[in-house]
C-alpha cells in the first residue's frame, strides 16, 4: 500500500509525467476455482496509459499479482469506439506452463473493455500467459489522467 500511495503522490505532483489515463488496479477473478486454489484476488497497483491514436493505447504499470508477487507490465491495446478491444504485451512475475518465464517476463494477451469509470481485462485460458488453467478477469478503476 505504501508503494501505491507514494506513486500516486509522485504522479500528482510531477508535471513531467502526464498520462492520458491513470488506472488503479484493484481485483481479479479466476474462473477455474478447482485448479487454482488460494490465489490472491486483491491486486492493488497503478497503470498509466497514453493514447497513440483514438483507437490505440500504450499502457504500463505495476500491481501485486495473483501469486502475491509484484508484476510490472507493458501492453498495447487496439480498441473500438464502443470501448471493446484486444490487448497484447509483456508482464513480469508469472511462470509459464513450461517453466520458460520462471517468474521472469512472459507474454500477455486478451480482451479489454474500457469506459470513463473502469477497465476490465479478460485473459483467456492458454499456456504461458498467467500460469493458470482458467481465464482471469481483472478490474481497474480509471482515476484520471
Buried (B, 14 or more C-beta within 10 A) or exposed (E): EEEBEEBBEEBEEEEEEEBBBBBBBBBBBBBEEEEBEEBBBEBBBBBBBBBEEEEEBBBBBBBBBBBEBEBBBBBEBBBEEEBEBEBEBBBBBBBBBEEEBEBEBBBBBBBBBBEEEBBBBBBEBEEBBBBBBBBBBBBBEBBEE
